[in-house]
Amino acid sequence: MPTPEPVPFSTVLRTASSEEHEAAEQSSFMSRLLGGRLGVEAYADLTGQLWYVYQALESRTDQLAENPLAGPFIDRSLLRTAAIERDLAHLRGPDWRDGLAPLPATAALVARVEELAAEWPAGYLAHHYTRYLGDLSGGQIIRGVAEKTWGFERKGDGVRFYVFEEVDNPAAFKREYRAKLDAAGTAMDEIERRRVVEECKRAFVLNGAVFRDLDSRYPLTA
């Protein structure tokens, strides 16, 4: 019998983390936000927390670009920090940094990303994949809801975080990204691949914890 083709690493990551991914997506905070049951202040709060996350993801891009495993994923067209800052200026005003602080879950996620960026680039890739591919996919749903619910200009200030102006063809970009993941997987041994899979699960759990912290700020009302 012919030897079965190995499962692409991108597929392994997606299927292995599907439960954690679904749990994060279906959190109470995100469900209420996407259902139009939270005010724009909750959306601004989420955007403020994401600023810390993307600072961590993007603070070591120059060093990571030199890494043979992480380097192919370091793409300036993905960088989100400047777009988030423009959104925050629109949402919170020019002094948007005043009063902004990371939630405990955000601080934990940031610490993990910073640790991995410095010490384990393969693990960093799990968080890179979790965030950026999610922004290019489900993030577009959030953008559409935000524009409709709070009247932001289409792809304008307030939702620029979700607008990848330098990605001409998101579908093709995502296919190429997954191909890079598959190539990265072939460069790892089985133990390393398993470690990255576990880190991908952890990434979704850590992001879900941020949503739970945000949820506690906006309790359900009768």
N, C-alpha and C positions, 0 to 999 in steps of 0.2 A: 504493500500500500504506500502511496506517496506520503511524504512527511507534510503535515498540515503547515500552512503558512503561519508564522508567528503573529499574534495580535498586535496591531500598531500601538505604540506606547500612548499616543493621544487617546485612543479608544480605551485602553486600560485605565488611564487617569479618569476619564469621564464616567465610565461604568462603576469603578471602584468607589468614587466619591459621590455618586448620585444621591444616596440617602442624606448625606450631610449637606449637599447642595440644595436639595429640595427643602430640608428643614430651615435653612437660612432664608431661602426665597419666600417661604410660607410663614415667616415669623409674623407675630401680631402687628409689629410696627410697620413692616413693609405691606402687609395686607391692608391695614388701615390707610396708609399713605397712598397706595395705588387705588384704593377704593374711594378716595376723595373725602375721607372722614377725619383728616388731620389738616391743620392750618399750615400756612406757608412758613410759620416759625419752626415747625417740625422739619420741613424740608430744608430750611436754612441750617438747622441743627445738624442734620445728616451731612450736609455739605461741609460744615465746619469740621466734623470728625474725619471726613474723607481727606481733608487737607493734611492732617497729620499722617495718615496712612500713605498718601502719595509722596509726601516729603521723604518718608522712610524708603519707599520703593525707588525713588529717583535720586537720592542723595549720593549714591555710589556708582552711578551709571558709567562714569569715565573709567573707574577701575574694573568694573564688571565687563565692560566692552573688550577688555584684554583677556578675559577668561575664555578658554576654548569651548566650554559648555554653555555659559551664559551669554557670551559675546554675540552670537547670532540673534538673540532676542532683544538686544538693546537697540531700540529704534526710536529716533527722535520724533517720528510721527505719532508715537503713542503718548508722549509726555503730557501729563495732565495738570501739574502744579500751577502753572501760569493761568490756565483756564479756570481752575477752581478759585484762584485768588480774584479773578475778574468777576466770577459769579458771586463771591462773598462780598465784594465791594457793592454789587448791585443789591444783594439781599440784606446786608447788614450796615451798609454805609461805608464811608472812607476809613472810619476807625474800627473796621470789622475785627481786628485782632483784640480789641478791648473786651474783656470778659470771656474770651474764647479759651477753653481748656479741654484737654482730652478726657474723655470718660475713662473709668478704670479699664474697661474692656478694650478701648482704643489704645490706651497706653500699653496693654499687654500685647496687642497685635503689633504695634509699632516696635516694641522691644524685640519681638520674635523676628520681624522682617530685618531689622538692623543687625541682629545677631547672625542671621543667615547670609545677608549680603556681605558681611565681613569674613565669615568663617566657612560657609558651606553653600557655594553658588548653586549646586543642584537643588538644594532645598529652597533657595530663593526663587528658583524657577516655578516651584509649586504655587507660590503666592503671586508671582507675575502672571501666570496662567489664570489663576482664580480671579484676579481683579480685571486685567485688561481684556481678556476674551469675554468676560462677563459684561464689561462696559460696552463692548462692541455689539453684544447680543441683547440680553435683557435690559441693559442700560438704556437702550433706545425706547423701550416701553415706558420707563420712568420719565424720560424726556417728554414723550408725547403726553403723558398724564399731567406733568408739571405745566406744560404749555397750555393745556386745556383747562386745568383746574385753577391756576393762578394767573393766567393771562400773559405769560411770558411770550415775547416775540419768538416766532419759530426759529430755532437754532441760534437765538440771541442771548443777551445777558440774562443770567439766571440758570441757563441750561447749557452753557458752553462746555462744561465738563464732559457732557455726553456727545459733543460734536467733534469728530475727528476730521478736521478740515484737510489734513494731509494724507488721509487714507481714501484714495479715489474709489476703490472697489472693496467695500468691507467683506463681502463674501469671499472674494479671491484672497484677500489679506488673511482671513481666518483659515482658509485652506493651506496657505503657505505657512502660517504659524503652526498648524497641526503637523505639517510635514517636518518642520524644524523640531518639534517635540519628538516625533518618531525617530529622527536622526539622533537626537540627544539620547533617547532610550537605548539605541543600539551601541552608543558609546559607554554605557554603564553596564556593570555586571548585575546579576540578578538581585543581589543584596541591596545594591544602591537603588535599583529601580523600585524595590519594595519600600525602601526608606522614603523615596520621593512620593510614592503613592500615599503613604501614611501622613506625610507632611501636607499633601494636597487636602486630605480629609481634615487635618488640623486647621488648615487655612480657612476652610468653610466654617468650621466650628468657631474659630476666633472672630470671623466676620459676623456670624450669627449672634455672638455674645455682644457685639457692638449694638446690634438691633435691639437686643433685650434691654441693654442699658438705656437706649433711647426710648424704648417703650415705657420704661418706668417713669420717664419725665412727662409722659402724656397719658395719664391713667384714663381708663374707660369711664365714661359718664353715662348715667341712666338716660 
